[in-house]
Amino acid sequence: MTALPPHQLTLSADEARRIALRAQGFLGAPDRRAGTRGVLRSLGAVQLDTISVLARSHELIPYARLGAVGREAVERAYWSDDHAFEYWSHAACILPIEEWPHFAFRRRARRARGHRWHVLADAERSCAAVLDRLRADGPLTSTELGGAKNGGPWWDWSETKIAVEWLLDTGEVVCTRRRGWKRIYDLAERAVPDTLLHDDIDDAECMRRLVTQAGAAMGVATRADLADYHRLRGEQVSAVIADTGLVPVEVEGWGKPAWADPAALASEPRGRHRTTLLSPFDSLVWDRPRTERIFGFTHRLEAYTPKPKRIHGYFAMPLLAGGRLVGRVDPAREGKTLIARQVTLDGPKAVQPAADAISEAAGWVGCVEARVERVLPETLREPLVTAVKRGHDRR
C-alpha cells in the first residue's frame, strides 16, 4: 500500500490486515526502548485474567510484541511509579494513568446505578471504614483491610470487599499496583496525579477520546470494532465519530462502513512480521467477529467448555506467523518442560513457525525442554517434533 491521497478511501482486505498488524505492534521493528510501558500506551488497554498456563495474559501481551522480555521487568513496568491503573475497559484492564479522566463517564454511570453485583447492608458505614483505614495505613489489599470473603464461594464477598470494590468502581479508590495477584487499593487522591484527578470531562468528550484511541490502536475498524475495544455502545460511537479525526474508508470484503487512523494511512506498513503465540485475551484477537473478518480465523476460549467438548484445548493460543493466524497451540507446563498438548496447524508451511514459537515460549518461561503431544493433522506431528527438537538443540 502506498500513502493514500484524500480521494482514495478504499483499502483492500490485505491492506487493512497489515494496517491492523502494525497498529497492534506485530509488523515492523518493535520499540524495545519503550518496552512494556510503550506497549501499554500504544494499545491503551491490556486485559487481565486469572488463567495462568504459559504465563498470565498481561505478561503475554508485551512478550508477543517484544520477544522474551523479563517477566519480572514486565510486572515492574505495570505496577511501579503509579504509571498505570486498573479499571473496567474491554474487561478488567491495565490502563495508562493518563486515561484516568476519560473513564469519568463510567465512574458516573456506576455511581448512578448505586451498586455493582452486591448491595451493602450499610453502604455509608462500610465505605467510610475502608476510606479511614486507607488514610491511616496507606495502600492495602482486601485481606489487609479485613478479609475478602465470608468463607463461602468466591462470589461470597465480605462487606469490606464489596465496599472497596464499589469505591474502586466510583473512583474514590484506585488500584495502581498488584502484589502477586492481589489488588492493592489506595486513595485515588493519593495515587492519581493532581493534574489527572478530576471527573469534569463530560460523557461526549470521554467517548470521543476513547474512540479516537481505539481507532489508533486498531488502525482500521468498523463501528462495532470501535465500540468493543473499550466496551462502549454503538450509538455512543456514532455520536462522536465525526469529531475523532478518524477517516471514513471502505474495506473490500468487510461489507460495512469503517474508519482508519489518519496516521495509519500516511505510510505503507512494512517490516518484519512477528512469529509468536497469542493470548486469547490479546487485543489483536479479543474481538472474535473482527478476528474472523480480518484473518478468516475462528477462535474461542475453551477453558470454560467441558473437557469432552473442547476442540483445540483449554488455553489454545493462536499462532501468528507472516502476518496471518496459521494454527493454535494449547500449552501446559510440567516442571521445566513446556508441553504442547495439542497443536492444530493450517498446513505444512505452519510447522516451522509453530516450532519457533514453541521453542521461544519455552525459553521465556524458563523451561529447558519442549514436548509435543497431539498434532492435527496427524501427518504434521513428526515434522513438528523434529523442528522443535532442532530448535531446542540450537538454543
N, C-alpha and C positions, 0 to 999 in steps of 0.2 A: 504494500500500500504506500502510495506517495501522499504527501501532505494534501489534505482535501481543501480545495477552494470553496468559498461560500456557496457556490451554485451546485456543487456536487455533494449531495447529502444521502447517497446510497452506499451502503457497505455490503460487501459480500459476507457470507457466513464465516468464511475463513478469516477475513479481516477483523470481524467482530470477536472471533475467538482469540486472536492474537492480541487485540487491544485489551481484552479481559485478562489474559495471562500476564501482560506487562503491568497492568494496573494492580494486580494482586501480588506482584513480586516474583513471578515464575519465568519471566523472559527478560534477558539482559543481565548485566553484571549486578549482583546484589550489593547493597550498600553496607558492607561489613563494618565500617567505622561507626555508622549509626546503630548497628546491632539490633537487639531486641526492641529497644525503645523506638528506633526508627521504623521497625515493622509495625509496632502498635500505632504510631502516629499515622502511618500510611494507610493501614486498614481501618483505623477508627474504632474498632471493637474486636476483641479476642474472646471467644466464648469459653466459659468454664464448664467443666463437667466432672462428676465424681469418678467416672470409669478411668482406671489406670491399668493398661495392659502392657504396651510398649513403654509408654510414659503418659502423664496426664495431657489432655488435649492442649492446654495453654502452653505447654512446653513444645509440643509437636508443631505449633504454628511457626515460630521462628526457625526451628530445625528444618522444616520443609523448604524454607526460603534461603536460609543462610548456610545450611550444612551443619556439620557436627559441632555446634556451639556448646560450650559447657553448660550442663543443666543447672548447676548452682549459679552460674552467671546469669542465666535466664531468670531464675527466681529473684535474684537481687535486682535485676533490671526492672522487673514488675513492681516489686514490693519494697523499694527503698526510696528515700528522698521525697516521699509524697508525690511521686511523679504520675501516679495513676490512681484511679479509684474503681471500685466495683459497684455496678448498678445494672438495672434492667434495660437492656438494649434489644439485640436479637433474641437473647435469653439473658441469663446471668453472665455478664461480660466484664472483662477488664477494659477500662476506657481511659484515654488520656485525660489528665486532670483539667486540661483546657476546655474539655467538653462539659464540665460541671454545669455552667449556666444554661446550656442548651437542652438539658433534661429537666428544666424547671416545669415544663408542661406536664411531664409525667408525675413529678412530685405533687403538683397542684391537683392532678386527677386523683392520685391516691388519697390525698387529704380530703377531697370532696366525697370520695366513696366512703371513707370512715374506717375501713379495715381491709386487710388482705384476705387471708383464709380463716384466721381465728379472730374471735371477738373477745376482748378483755373484759373481765368482770368489773374492774375499776381502772379504766384506762389512764385517768389523770394521775392516780396514785402510783401505778406501776411505771409509767413513763417518767414521772418525777424522780422515782427511786433510782432508775437507771441513769438518768442525767446527773443526779447528785453523785453517784459512785464514780462516773467518768470524770466529773470535775475534780473530785477529791483524789482519785487514784490514778488517773491517766488512762491510756488505752488498755482495754481488757477484752478477753474472749467471753463468750456467753457462759462458759464454765466458771470463769473467774468472777463473773457477775452474779453467780448463784446457781448455775446449772441450766442446761438447755432443754432437758426433757423431764417429764413427770415419772418416767420409769416404764412407760408403755412403748408402743411402736414409734418409729422415727417422727411421725407427724404429731405425736402427743407432746407438744411443746409446753414448757413451763411458762408461767406468766411473764417471767423475766425475758425469756427468749422471744415471746410474742411481742413484748413491749419494745425490745431493742431492734427487732426486725421492722416493726412499724415506724420507729424513729429513723431507721435507715431508708425506708420507702419514702418518707416525707421530708427527708433532708436535714433533720437535726443531728443525726449521727451519720458517720461515713466510715467505710472500710477502705483504707489505703494500704493495708498490709494483711498478709496471712502468715500464720505460723503453722508449718505443716499444711494441713488442710483446714485449719480453723480460722475463721474471720476474726480479726482484731478490730474492735469497734472504738471509734474516737469521736469526740465532738467535732462536728463539721466546722464550727467557728475556730477550732484549733488546728485542724489538719488541712483545710482548703485555704489557699492563699487569699488574702483580703481582696485582691483585685477580681477574683472569680466568685467570691462568696456572695452571690446575690441571685434572687429569683425574679428580677424585674423585666426580663425579656419575655415578651408576650408569646402566646402559643404559635402564632403565624411565623414569627421570626425564628423560634425554635425549630419549627418544621422546615423552614427554608434552609437553615444551616445544616440540619441533619440530612435532608435530601441532597443538598449540594455535596456534602461529604460522602454520602453513599455513592453518588454518581462518579466522583473522583476515584473511589476505592474499587468500583467495578469497571470503570472505563466506558462501558456502554450498557444500557439497561432499559427494560420496559418499566412501565408504571408499577406493575406488580413486583418486579425486582427491587425497585427503589423503596417501595413500602416495606418489603420483607426484611431489608437489611437492618433496620432499627425497629421493626415491628410497628410501623405506622399503618394507618388505614389508607386505602386507595384514594378516597376523597380528600384526605389531608395532603397527599402528594399533589393531586390535581390542583388544589387551591394555591400552591406556591411554585409549581414547576416553572412558570413563566418568569419568575424572579430569581431563579437559581443560576442563570448563565449557562445551564446545560443546553446543548444544541439538539434540536429535533433531527433524527435520522431515520432512514428506512434500512432495515437489515434483511437481506434476501433470505427467505425461508422462515422468518420469525412470524410473519402474519399479524403483527400488531405494532403500534407506534413505539418508538424507542427514542432515547436521548443519550447523547455522548458528552463526556467531559471535553471541553474545547482543547485542553492540553493533550488529551489522548489523540486528537485529530491532527495535531500540529506536526507530527513526525511518524514515520513508519516504524512499527515495532520490530526491532532487530535484536540479535544477540543470542546467547546460549540458552537453550531450554534446560530447566532443572529436571532431573530424574529423581523421583522421591515417592515415598508413601505418604498419603494424606490422612489426617484425622477426618473421620466422618463429620466432625464439627468445624472443619476448616471453612472459612468464608468463601473459598473458591467453589465449594460443593455443598454448603449447608442448605441452599435453596434447591430442592430436588427438581422442580419444573425447569428452573434456569439451567441446571446441570444437564438435563435431558436435551434442552433446546440448543445449548452451545456445544456439547460434547457427544450427543447421541448416546448417553450413558445413563442407565437407570440404576440408582443405588439407594439402598435403605439400610439403616442401622438395625441389626438383628439381635442386639443384646437383650431386648425385651421380648423377643419371639421365642416361644418354646423350642428347645433344642431340636426335637424331631422335625420341626418345620423350617429350620434355618436352611438357606440355600448356599450362602457364601461364608457364614461363620459369625461368631459372637461379635467381633470388633473388626470386621473386614475393612481394610484400608484401601481406598482406590489408589492405583498405581499410575502416576503421571510420568510420561516419557515423550519426548519430542513434541510437547505441547498438546498431547492427547491423553485421554484416560484409556489405558490398554489392558487393564486387569485389576485384580484385587488380591490382597494378601491378608489372611487372618492370623495375626501373630500371637505367640504366648512366650513365656519365659520360664525356664527351669534352671535355677541356679545361674550359671554363667553361659547357658545355652539359649539362643533365640530359636524358637520353633515356628516355622511357617506351617501352621496346622492345615490350612487349606489355601491353595493358590489357584486362582482362576485367571486364565490368560486368553487374550483375543486370538493369538496365533503364535507361530514360531518367532516372529520378529520381537515379541514381547519377552522372550526368555532372558536375553542378556540384560535388558533394563530391570527386570524383576530381580535377577541375581545381584546386580549392582545395588539396587535399593535395599534388599535384604542384608547384604554384607555391610553397607554403610550404617544401617539402623542398628545392626548387632554391635558394631564398634562403638556407636554413640552411647548406647545404654550399658556399656561395659561388659558385653558378652564376648567370650573368646571363641565361640563356636556357633555355627548356624546349621539347623537341620530342617530339611524339607520333608513334609509328610504327604498329604494328598494333593494332587495336581489335576486340574481339569483344563483341557483334555488330557487324558492319561498318557498319551503319546509324548507329551512335553515334560513328563516328570524326570526322566533320565537326563535329558539335556539341561534342565534347570538344576538338578542335583550336581551335575558336573560343573556347571557355570558357577554355582555358589561355592563349591569346593575350590575351584580355580581362584575365585576372588578371595577366599579365606587364605589360601597359600600365598597370595601376593601381599597380604596385609603384614 
